[in-house]
Amino acid sequence: MLNAAVRLHLNEMPYPPPDDVVQAAREGLYDLNRYTAGEESSLRSLLAEYVEVPEDSVFVGPGSEPLLREMIQSFAPQRKVIMVSPSFFPTAGAARETAARFVSIRLKLPDFSLPVPVLLDEPDGPSLVIIDSPNNPTGKLLLERRTVEALLKHRQTIVVIDEAYAEFSGESLVDLTREHANLAVARTMDKAFSLAGIRIGYVVAGAVFARPLSRLSMFLPRPSLRVAVEALKDRGYVEKNIAAVLEERRRVAAGLSSLGADVLPSSTNFLFVRAALPDMAARLGENGVMVADLSHQMPPGCIRVSIGTPEENHAFLNAYRSILEASSTASSDPAGTHGGSGETH
């Protein structure tokens, strides 16, 4: 049994980076009296090699969220912004606040699929389409290549794809940025690379996005730069950890299904779950297991569960089972009179 709270609410990678990556962070603590101007070039070069794009199309920053916000603030005030719902909540909030006009396209139930004809009909003038694929919080891969290419044909439309979980899906549309100046793909090293604590994000972008992204001048901390560079040189641990997460994802999904939960197929390191109890997230929290409560976007009982270590996942499934059993007992004996005394032992 784990003593500390089980953190399954932030989609973090449960496995730490290897020792050589940690050592790079220590080495980055030297020369802290000097700015890092220009040192990000090594990182950009390695990222370009990693995703197989030209180096001048790669822009780095402290996490993908600030980069997404910068693109929204640069383009949304003059454009209709088109997003899907549900979507990554901070991005949707920033777009809603900034857009000249905001349009939200609801994913189709019961499987949260993208209504492609509706999406393709929306651009009618200057438009900014922002879609997270795989989607957060559903875990579903939303975009097909032909859909994105059809969007990009609209002369006044620019497209931003958030691929924070691309390594877990095994699919990416980043190569389309070579051919389309009006496409940007946001990625992160927070997830698959086990580097949430240093917040390294990057955008692979066509020429339309170059000016606002190059204006950022975000000087990344030297330890973060050193860690990211070392991580990109040693990718074996990333593949190993992804494989472990995918195996655990299958196990957790099967365990939840056996308990009567509705679990959506996932292309990420988390699961979207429709639980039987509307307050399941709160009850799990009372049992020391933290999951994401989606009631602000979805019906009560919908939760998002990150895949943790086998021990963490075991604790989650045990807590989930115990909560269901306690609820069933309470429902069958609402007055607390089972056994005649009304007392518990």
CORPEJO-V354667 format. One record per residue. RES is the residue in three letters. D_FIRST is the distance of its C-alpha to the first C-alpha in whole Angstrom. Layout:
RES,D_FIRST
RES,D_FIRST
//
This chain:
MET,0
LEU,4
ASN,6
ALA,9
ALA,11
VAL,10
ARG,14
LEU,16
HIS,19
LEU,21
ASN,21
GLU,21
MET,20
PRO,17
TYR,18
PRO,21
PRO,24
PRO,26
ASP,27
ASP,30
VAL,30
VAL,28
GLN,31
ALA,33
ALA,32
ARG,33
GLU,36
GLY,37
LEU,36
TYR,40
ASP,43
LEU,41
ASN,45
ARG,46
TYR,45
THR,44
ALA,47
GLY,48
GLU,45
GLU,43
SER,45
SER,43
LEU,40
ARG,43
SER,44
LEU,41
LEU,40
ALA,43
GLU,43
TYR,39
VAL,40
GLU,44
VAL,46
PRO,49
GLU,47
ASP,49
SER,47
VAL,44
PHE,43
VAL,40
GLY,39
PRO,36
GLY,33
SER,35
GLU,35
PRO,38
LEU,40
LEU,39
ARG,40
GLU,43
MET,45
ILE,44
GLN,46
SER,49
PHE,50
ALA,48
PRO,51
GLN,54
ARG,52
LYS,51
VAL,47
ILE,45
MET,42
VAL,40
SER,37
PRO,34
SER,34
PHE,32
PHE,33
PRO,34
THR,37
ALA,38
GLY,38
ALA,40
ALA,42
ARG,43
GLU,44
THR,46
ALA,48
ALA,52
ARG,50
PHE,47
VAL,46
SER,43
ILE,43
ARG,40
LEU,39
LYS,39
LEU,37
PRO,36
ASP,35
PHE,35
SER,38
LEU,40
PRO,44
VAL,46
PRO,49
VAL,48
LEU,47
LEU,50
ASP,53
GLU,51
PRO,53
ASP,56
GLY,57
PRO,55
SER,51
LEU,48
VAL,45
ILE,42
ILE,39
ASP,36
SER,35
PRO,33
ASN,32
ASN,30
PRO,28
THR,29
GLY,28
LYS,32
LEU,34
LEU,37
LEU,40
GLU,43
ARG,45
ARG,48
THR,47
VAL,46
GLU,50
ALA,51
LEU,50
LEU,51
LYS,55
HIS,55
ARG,57
GLN,56
THR,52
ILE,50
VAL,46
VAL,43
ILE,40
ASP,36
GLU,35
ALA,31
TYR,30
ALA,32
GLU,31
PHE,28
SER,31
GLY,33
GLU,36
SER,38
LEU,42
VAL,42
ASP,45
LEU,47
THR,47
ARG,50
GLU,52
HIS,52
ALA,52
ASN,51
LEU,47
ALA,44
VAL,41
ALA,38
ARG,35
THR,32
MET,30
ASP,27
LYS,26
ALA,26
PHE,27
SER,24
LEU,26
ALA,25
GLY,26
ILE,29
ARG,31
ILE,33
GLY,35
TYR,38
VAL,41
VAL,43
ALA,46
GLY,50
ALA,53
VAL,52
PHE,49
ALA,50
ARG,52
PRO,49
LEU,47
SER,49
ARG,49
LEU,46
SER,46
MET,43
PHE,42
LEU,39
PRO,37
ARG,38
PRO,35
SER,34
LEU,37
ARG,36
VAL,33
ALA,34
VAL,37
GLU,34
ALA,32
LEU,35
LYS,36
ASP,33
ARG,32
GLY,30
TYR,27
VAL,27
GLU,28
LYS,25
ASN,23
ILE,24
ALA,24
ALA,21
VAL,20
LEU,23
GLU,21
GLU,18
ARG,20
ARG,22
ARG,19
VAL,17
ALA,21
ALA,21
GLY,18
LEU,19
SER,23
SER,22
LEU,21
GLY,24
ALA,23
ASP,26
VAL,25
LEU,28
PRO,28
SER,27
SER,29
THR,26
ASN,23
PHE,22
LEU,22
PHE,25
VAL,24
ARG,26
ALA,23
ALA,25
LEU,24
PRO,26
ASP,23
MET,20
ALA,20
ALA,20
ARG,18
LEU,15
GLY,16
GLU,15
ASN,12
GLY,11
VAL,12
MET,15
VAL,18
ALA,21
ASP,24
LEU,27
SER,29
HIS,31
GLN,32
MET,31
PRO,31
PRO,29
GLY,26
CYS,26
ILE,23
ARG,22
VAL,19
SER,18
ILE,17
GLY,14
THR,13
PRO,12
GLU,8
GLU,9
ASN,11
HIS,9
ALA,7
PHE,11
LEU,12
ASN,10
ALA,11
TYR,14
ARG,15
SER,14
ILE,16
LEU,19
GLU,19
ALA,19
SER,22
SER,24
THR,24
ALA,25
SER,28
SER,29
ASP,29
PRO,30
ALA,32
GLY,29
THR,32
HIS,30
GLY,31
GLY,34
SER,32
GLY,31
GLU,28
THR,24
HIS,22
//
